[in-house]
Amino acid sequence: MDPLKLRATYGHDLALVGGVDKRELTKGRGEIDREVWRLAPLMEDGGFIPTVDHAVPPDVPYENWLTYLDVKRELLGM
């Protein structure tokens, strides 16, 4: 499910968790950046916790996971 579409439909009546496409985490820095930054409006708007749904698959390299966390920290100003 696309959290951007859910927010457009339900507004802040629905808090959201998840929404990060874990398939993008198997790719490179550019794809990880695009995936996290596409969710930036929701993070700035509040009521949204960006994370992968369920578990991180074993085909996501550890270095990519760390990159994903760094991009989220950068976006959130941490």
VOKOLGU-165258 format. One record per residue: z, x, y of N, C-alpha, C, O, CB in turn; residue in three letters. Coordinates in Angstrom, 1 decimal. Each point is the difference from the previous one (the first is absolute). Glycine has a CB too. Layout:
<drenkols>
DRENKOL,Z,X,Y,Z,X,Y,Z,X,Y,Z,X,Y,Z,X,Y,ala
...
</drenkols>
This chain:
<drenkols>
DRENKOL,0.0,0.8,-1.2,0.0,-0.8,1.2,0.0,0.9,1.2,0.6,1.0,0.1,0.6,-2.9,-1.3,met
DRENKOL,-1.9,1.4,2.2,-0.1,0.8,1.3,1.1,-0.4,0.9,0.0,-1.2,0.5,-2.5,1.4,-0.8,asp
DRENKOL,3.4,0.7,0.7,1.1,-0.4,0.9,-0.4,-0.4,1.4,0.6,-0.8,0.6,0.8,2.3,-2.0,pro
DRENKOL,-2.6,-0.9,1.8,-0.5,-0.4,1.3,-0.4,-1.5,0.0,0.2,-0.7,1.0,-1.0,3.1,-0.6,leu
DRENKOL,0.1,-2.8,-1.5,-0.4,-1.4,-0.1,1.2,-0.9,-0.1,0.1,-1.1,0.6,-2.2,1.8,-1.6,lys
DRENKOL,3.1,-0.3,0.2,1.2,-0.8,-0.1,0.7,-0.2,1.4,0.5,-1.1,0.3,-0.2,1.9,-2.7,leu
DRENKOL,-0.2,0.3,3.1,0.7,-0.1,1.4,-0.8,-0.9,0.9,0.6,-0.8,0.7,0.3,3.1,-1.0,arg
DRENKOL,-2.2,-2.2,0.2,-0.9,-0.9,0.8,0.2,-1.5,-0.4,0.0,-0.8,0.9,-1.7,2.7,-0.6,ala
DRENKOL,1.9,-2.1,-1.5,0.2,-1.4,-0.5,1.4,-0.5,0.3,0.1,-1.2,0.4,-1.8,1.6,-2.2,thr
DRENKOL,2.7,0.4,1.5,1.4,-0.5,0.0,0.8,0.5,1.1,1.2,-0.4,0.2,-1.3,0.2,-2.6,tyr
DRENKOL,-0.4,1.1,3.2,0.8,0.6,1.1,1.3,0.6,-0.5,0.0,0.6,-1.0,-1.0,-2.3,2.5,gly
DRENKOL,2.0,1.6,-0.7,1.3,0.7,-0.3,0.9,-0.9,-0.9,1.1,0.3,-0.2,-1.3,0.9,2.3,his
DRENKOL,-0.4,-2.4,-2.5,0.8,-0.8,-1.0,0.1,0.6,-1.3,0.8,-0.4,-0.9,-1.6,-1.6,2.1,asp
DRENKOL,0.1,3.1,-1.4,-0.1,0.7,-1.3,0.2,1.5,0.2,-0.8,0.6,0.6,-0.7,-2.4,-1.6,leu
DRENKOL,2.6,2.3,0.5,0.2,1.5,0.0,-0.8,0.6,-1.2,-0.1,-0.6,-1.0,2.4,0.4,2.0,ala
DRENKOL,-2.9,1.3,-0.8,-0.9,0.6,-0.9,0.5,1.4,-0.5,0.5,0.8,0.8,-2.3,-2.1,0.3,leu
DRENKOL,1.7,1.6,-2.4,0.3,1.3,-0.6,-1.2,0.3,-0.9,-0.4,-0.8,-0.8,3.0,0.4,0.9,val
DRENKOL,-3.0,1.7,0.0,-1.1,0.4,-0.9,-1.3,0.2,0.8,0.1,0.5,1.2,0.9,-1.7,-3.1,gly
DRENKOL,-2.1,0.8,1.4,-1.3,0.0,0.7,-0.8,1.3,0.0,-1.1,0.0,0.5,2.2,-1.7,0.8,gly
DRENKOL,-0.5,2.8,-1.7,-0.7,1.3,0.0,-0.8,0.1,-1.3,0.5,-0.2,-1.1,1.3,1.3,2.5,val
DRENKOL,-3.1,-0.9,-1.2,-0.9,0.1,-1.2,0.2,1.3,-0.7,-0.4,1.1,0.5,-1.3,-2.6,0.7,asp
DRENKOL,2.4,1.5,-2.3,0.3,1.2,-0.7,-1.2,0.8,-0.5,0.1,1.2,-0.3,2.0,-2.3,-0.4,lys
DRENKOL,-3.2,0.4,0.6,-1.3,0.7,-0.4,-0.4,1.0,1.0,-0.6,1.0,-0.3,-0.1,-3.0,-1.0,arg
DRENKOL,1.0,1.7,2.6,-0.4,1.0,1.1,0.9,1.2,-0.1,-0.5,1.1,0.5,-0.2,-3.0,0.9,glu
DRENKOL,1.8,1.9,-2.0,0.9,1.1,-0.1,-0.5,1.0,-1.0,0.5,1.2,-0.1,1.4,-2.6,0.7,leu
DRENKOL,-2.9,1.0,-1.5,-0.6,1.0,-0.9,-1.0,0.9,0.6,-0.5,0.9,-0.6,0.9,-2.6,-1.2,thr
DRENKOL,-0.8,1.3,3.1,-1.1,0.7,0.7,0.5,1.1,0.9,1.1,0.6,-0.3,-2.5,-2.7,0.1,lys
DRENKOL,0.8,2.3,1.3,0.4,1.1,0.9,0.7,-0.5,1.2,0.3,-1.1,0.2,-2.2,2.4,-1.0,gly
DRENKOL,2.2,-0.3,1.7,0.8,-0.3,1.2,-0.7,-1.0,0.8,0.7,-0.9,0.6,0.2,3.2,-0.6,arg
DRENKOL,-2.2,-2.3,0.2,-0.7,-1.0,0.8,0.2,-1.4,-0.4,0.3,-0.9,0.8,-1.9,2.7,-0.3,gly
DRENKOL,1.5,-2.0,-1.8,0.2,-1.3,-0.6,1.5,-0.5,0.1,0.2,-1.2,0.3,-2.1,1.6,-1.8,glu
DRENKOL,2.8,0.5,1.3,1.4,-0.3,0.2,0.3,-0.4,1.4,0.7,-1.0,0.3,-0.1,2.5,-2.2,ile
DRENKOL,-1.1,-0.7,2.9,0.2,-0.3,1.4,-0.6,-1.4,0.3,0.7,-0.8,0.7,-0.9,3.3,-0.1,asp
DRENKOL,-1.0,-2.7,-1.0,-0.6,-1.3,0.3,0.8,-1.2,-0.6,0.2,-1.0,0.7,-2.4,2.1,-0.6,arg
DRENKOL,2.7,-1.0,-1.3,0.7,-1.0,-0.6,1.3,-0.3,0.7,0.4,-1.2,0.3,-1.4,1.8,-2.5,glu
DRENKOL,1.8,0.4,2.6,1.2,-0.2,0.7,-0.2,-0.5,1.4,0.7,-0.9,0.4,0.3,2.7,-1.8,val
DRENKOL,-2.0,-1.2,2.1,-0.2,-0.4,1.4,-0.6,-1.4,0.1,0.1,-0.6,1.1,-0.4,3.0,-0.6,trp
DRENKOL,-0.4,-2.9,-1.5,-0.5,-1.3,0.0,1.2,-1.0,0.1,-0.2,-1.2,0.5,-1.9,1.9,-1.8,arg
DRENKOL,3.2,-0.3,0.8,1.2,-0.9,-0.1,0.9,0.2,1.3,1.0,-0.7,0.1,-1.1,0.7,-2.6,leu
DRENKOL,-0.3,0.9,3.3,0.8,0.3,1.2,0.4,-1.2,0.9,1.1,-0.1,0.4,-2.2,2.3,-0.4,ala
DRENKOL,0.1,-3.1,0.2,0.4,-1.2,0.8,1.2,-0.8,-0.6,0.8,-0.5,0.8,-3.2,0.4,0.0,pro
DRENKOL,2.4,0.0,-2.1,1.1,-0.7,-0.6,1.3,0.7,0.1,1.1,-0.6,0.3,-2.7,-0.3,-1.9,leu
DRENKOL,1.6,2.3,1.5,1.2,0.8,0.2,0.5,-0.1,1.4,1.2,-0.1,0.2,-2.0,1.6,-2.0,met
DRENKOL,-0.1,-1.5,2.7,0.4,-0.1,1.4,0.6,-1.4,0.4,0.8,-0.1,0.8,-2.5,1.9,-0.2,glu
DRENKOL,1.1,-2.8,-1.3,0.4,-1.4,0.3,1.3,-0.4,-0.7,0.7,-0.9,0.5,-3.1,0.4,-0.4,asp
DRENKOL,2.8,1.3,-1.1,1.3,-0.3,-0.7,-0.2,-1.0,-1.1,-1.0,-0.7,-0.2,2.2,1.2,2.3,gly
DRENKOL,-0.1,-0.6,-2.9,0.0,-0.9,-1.2,-0.9,0.5,-1.1,-0.5,-0.8,-0.8,1.0,-1.0,2.4,gly
DRENKOL,-0.8,3.1,-1.7,-0.8,0.5,-1.0,0.5,1.4,-0.4,0.2,0.8,0.8,-2.2,-2.1,0.1,phe
DRENKOL,2.1,1.5,-2.2,0.4,1.3,-0.6,-1.2,0.4,-0.8,-0.3,-0.5,-1.1,2.8,0.0,1.0,ile
DRENKOL,-3.2,1.6,0.5,-1.2,0.5,-0.7,0.4,0.8,-1.2,0.8,1.0,0.1,-2.1,-1.0,2.0,pro
DRENKOL,0.9,-0.4,-3.3,0.2,0.8,-1.2,-1.0,-0.4,-1.0,-0.7,-1.0,0.2,3.1,1.2,0.3,thr
DRENKOL,-2.5,0.5,-1.6,-0.9,-0.4,-1.1,0.6,-1.2,-0.8,1.3,0.0,-0.1,-2.3,2.4,0.0,val
DRENKOL,0.2,-3.2,-0.4,0.5,-1.1,-0.8,0.3,0.5,-1.4,-0.7,0.9,-0.5,-0.5,-2.6,1.8,asp
DRENKOL,2.3,1.3,-1.9,0.3,0.4,-1.4,0.3,1.5,0.0,0.9,0.5,0.8,-2.3,-2.3,-1.8,his
DRENKOL,0.8,2.6,0.1,0.3,1.4,-0.1,-1.2,0.8,0.5,-1.1,-0.5,0.0,2.7,0.1,-1.9,ala
DRENKOL,-1.3,1.7,2.2,-1.1,0.9,0.4,-0.6,0.4,-1.3,0.7,0.5,-0.9,0.4,0.3,3.0,val
DRENKOL,-2.4,-0.9,-2.3,-0.7,0.4,-1.2,0.0,1.5,-0.3,0.1,0.8,1.0,-1.5,-2.8,-0.8,pro
DRENKOL,1.3,2.4,-1.4,0.1,1.4,-0.3,-1.2,0.8,0.5,0.1,1.2,0.0,1.2,-1.8,-2.0,pro
DRENKOL,-2.4,0.0,2.4,-1.1,0.7,0.4,0.1,0.4,1.5,-1.0,0.5,0.6,-0.4,-1.7,-2.3,asp
DRENKOL,2.5,0.8,2.4,0.2,0.4,1.4,0.7,1.4,-0.1,1.1,0.1,-0.4,-0.9,-2.5,1.2,val
DRENKOL,-0.9,3.4,-0.3,0.6,1.4,0.0,1.2,0.0,0.9,0.1,-0.7,1.0,-2.3,1.7,-1.4,pro
DRENKOL,3.2,-0.2,0.0,1.2,0.1,0.8,-0.2,0.4,1.4,0.6,-0.5,0.9,0.6,1.1,-3.0,tyr
DRENKOL,-2.1,0.3,2.3,-0.4,0.4,1.4,-0.5,-1.1,0.8,0.3,-0.1,1.2,-0.8,2.4,-2.0,glu
DRENKOL,-0.3,-3.2,0.2,-0.4,-1.2,0.7,1.1,-1.0,0.4,0.0,-0.6,1.0,-2.2,0.9,-2.2,asn
DRENKOL,3.2,-0.4,0.3,1.1,-0.8,0.3,0.8,0.5,1.2,0.4,-0.7,0.9,-0.2,0.1,-3.4,trp
DRENKOL,0.0,2.0,2.5,0.6,0.6,1.2,-0.8,-0.2,1.2,0.6,-0.3,1.1,0.5,2.0,-2.6,leu
DRENKOL,-2.4,-1.7,1.4,-0.8,-0.2,1.2,0.1,-1.4,0.5,0.2,-0.3,1.2,-1.8,2.0,-2.0,thr
DRENKOL,1.6,-2.7,-0.1,0.3,-1.4,0.3,1.3,-0.2,0.8,0.0,-0.7,1.0,-1.3,0.0,-3.1,tyr
DRENKOL,2.4,1.3,1.6,1.3,-0.1,0.6,-0.1,0.7,1.4,0.6,-0.6,1.0,0.5,0.6,-3.2,leu
DRENKOL,-1.8,1.1,2.3,-0.1,0.7,1.4,-0.8,-0.9,1.0,0.4,-0.1,1.1,-0.3,2.3,-2.3,asp
DRENKOL,-1.1,-2.9,0.7,-0.8,-0.8,0.9,0.8,-1.2,0.4,0.0,-0.4,1.2,-2.1,1.1,-2.3,val
DRENKOL,2.9,-1.3,0.2,0.9,-1.1,0.4,1.0,0.5,1.0,0.3,-0.7,1.0,-0.6,-0.4,-3.2,lys
DRENKOL,0.9,2.2,2.0,1.0,0.6,1.0,-0.6,0.2,1.3,0.5,-0.3,1.1,0.7,1.4,-3.0,arg
DRENKOL,-2.4,-0.6,1.9,-0.8,0.3,1.3,-0.2,-1.3,0.7,0.2,-0.1,1.2,-1.3,2.1,-2.2,glu
DRENKOL,0.7,-3.0,0.3,-0.3,-1.3,0.6,1.2,-0.6,0.6,0.0,-0.6,1.1,-1.9,0.3,-2.7,leu
DRENKOL,3.0,0.4,0.9,1.3,-0.6,0.4,0.8,0.8,1.0,1.0,-0.4,0.4,-1.0,-0.7,-2.6,leu
DRENKOL,-0.6,2.3,2.5,0.7,0.9,1.0,1.3,0.6,-0.6,0.9,0.2,0.8,-1.9,-1.6,1.0,gly
DRENKOL,1.0,1.7,-3.0,1.2,0.6,-0.7,-0.2,1.5,-0.1,0.9,0.7,-0.5,-0.4,-2.8,-0.7,met
</drenkols>
